[in-house]
């Protein structure tokens, strides 16, 4: 009698084991979220904002004055350039072909001017009324004026062609470092406004942080207020900031942080701070968490940290 219950029992045990394997085997393992420590803010009352790193000269977008094919690139990413150094070149064969013609016309005008001057010199040495008439002498003087104007015109044409050739070589407007290159040999450089700049140049010997402060808290920040910046993801990497200036125009916020209280119609006051780039391993274009010492949010606030909703 006992034997006939053994097989059903074993079948039930196997079924339970199979169900357990399916249930527990397909369960997703718990995902442990990384623990990010909060920074130790050195101010009892402060305003928090997202800061965007930029170069001391701001980030200068290099464009092209005319449209054309890029035939040469003279710099590499990270190169330091001086004012006037060539950055890249646009095909100038069309305008360069006009230079010999312009030079030939200028030389012709120069020779004609010399001829007219000689005729006038001879005419002025003759006796008016006997060897030369007053009308002829006057015409020779007019010819000189016309020849001088023609010479000036042809010289201006030569200068124009040379300047147009020079315009095809785009040069650095200020000293700085090549931060970005987004053009290649053979590509067409557009002269219109571009979404992606051809090159970005900036002086990164000193870095600036452009901090967005909610317009509702702009009144709390004073010029010259001390501030501290923290590298996102590692609050141990921090640096004090040096106040530079306040941008005197409140503008719509374009750099969103993802905060649940953030609104797309928010306007911000931008405050510029600076710091030594050797103090932190950061790069132009990187965001930082910035805390600015500020007056309390309300007159009756006497203690405790005061944080705004514009935090990074």
C-alpha positions, 0 to 999 in steps of 0.5 A, spaced: 500 500 500 505 504 501 508 503 494 503 506 490 503 513 494 511 513 493 510 515 485 505 521 486 509 523 492 515 524 488 511 527 482 509 532 487 516 534 490 518 534 483 513 539 480 514 543 487 522 544 485 520 546 478 516 551 480 521 554 485 526 554 480 522 558 475 519 563 480 526 564 484 530 563 478 527 569 473 526 574 479 531 580 478 536 581 483 536 587 487 539 593 484 543 597 489 543 604 487 550 608 488 551 612 495 552 619 493 554 623 499 551 630 500 557 635 500 558 639 506 556 646 505 560 651 509 555 656 509 549 657 514 544 660 509 546 659 501 543 659 495 544 653 490 545 653 483 547 649 477 554 652 474 556 651 467 564 651 466 566 656 461 573 659 459 575 665 461 574 669 454 567 665 454 567 659 449 568 663 442 564 659 436 569 660 430 565 661 424 566 662 416 565 669 413 564 665 406 561 658 404 566 653 401 570 647 402 575 646 407 582 645 404 586 645 410 586 645 418 592 648 421 590 646 428 589 640 433 584 639 439 588 642 445 593 646 441 594 653 444 594 659 439 595 666 439 591 672 436 592 671 428 594 664 428 591 660 422 586 655 424 583 653 417 582 655 410 577 655 405 578 653 398 580 660 395 581 658 387 576 662 385 578 668 388 585 667 387 584 666 379 582 673 379 588 676 382 593 676 376 587 679 372 587 685 377 594 686 377 595 686 370 590 692 369 593 695 375 600 695 371 596 697 365 593 703 369 600 705 372 603 705 365 598 709 362 598 714 368 606 715 366 604 716 359 599 722 361 604 725 366 609 725 360 604 728 355 602 734 360 609 735 362 611 736 355 605 740 354 606 745 360 613 746 357 610 749 350 608 756 349 600 756 350 597 759 344 603 758 339 605 751 340 599 748 344 592 751 345 589 752 352 584 747 350 589 741 349 593 743 355 586 743 359 585 736 356 591 733 358 590 736 365 584 732 365 587 726 362 591 726 368 586 726 373 582 720 369 588 716 369 590 717 377 582 715 378 583 709 374 590 707 377 586 708 384 581 704 382 585 698 379 589 698 386 583 698 390 581 692 386 588 688 387 587 690 394 580 687 394 582 680 391 587 680 396 583 681 402 578 676 399 583 671 399 586 672 406 578 672 408 579 664 406 584 663 411 580 663 418 585 666 424 584 666 431 581 672 434 584 672 441 589 667 444 586 661 447 586 653 446 582 649 441 576 646 445 573 643 439 574 641 432 568 639 428 570 640 421 574 636 416 578 636 410 573 636 404 567 638 408 563 644 406 564 650 411 557 654 411 557 661 412 550 661 416 549 660 423 550 653 425 547 648 430 554 645 431 560 650 430 566 649 426 571 650 432 570 652 439 576 657 442 577 659 449 582 661 454 582 656 459 588 658 463 583 660 468 576 657 468 569 661 469 563 658 472 556 661 470 551 659 475 544 659 474 540 662 480 532 662 480 529 669 479 525 668 486 532 668 490 536 673 486 535 678 491 538 674 496 545 674 492 550 680 493 555 682 489 562 679 491 558 673 495 563 667 497 561 661 493 563 653 493 563 649 487 563 641 487 564 636 482 558 632 481 558 625 483 564 626 488 563 632 493 570 631 496 572 634 489 571 642 491 574 649 490 572 656 493 570 660 487 572 668 486 567 672 484 567 676 477 561 679 475 553 679 475 550 678 468 545 684 469 539 681 465 535 675 467 533 670 462 530 664 461 533 658 464 536 653 458 540 648 463 535 644 466 537 639 472 531 634 472 529 637 479 521 635 480 520 642 482 523 645 476 519 649 471 520 650 464 518 657 464 523 659 470 528 665 469 534 665 472 540 670 474 547 668 472 553 670 476 560 669 474 565 666 478 572 664 477 577 658 479 584 655 478 583 650 473 589 646 476 585 645 483 580 640 480 580 635 474 574 638 470 573 641 463 570 646 459 562 645 458 562 640 465 556 642 470 558 643 477 554 644 484 555 651 486 553 654 493 553 661 494 552 664 501 546 668 501 542 672 506 536 668 509 530 667 505 525 670 510 527 676 516 525 671 521 530 666 519 535 665 525 539 659 524 539 652 520 541 652 512 536 655 507 536 652 501 532 654 495 529 650 489 534 651 484 539 646 487 543 642 482 
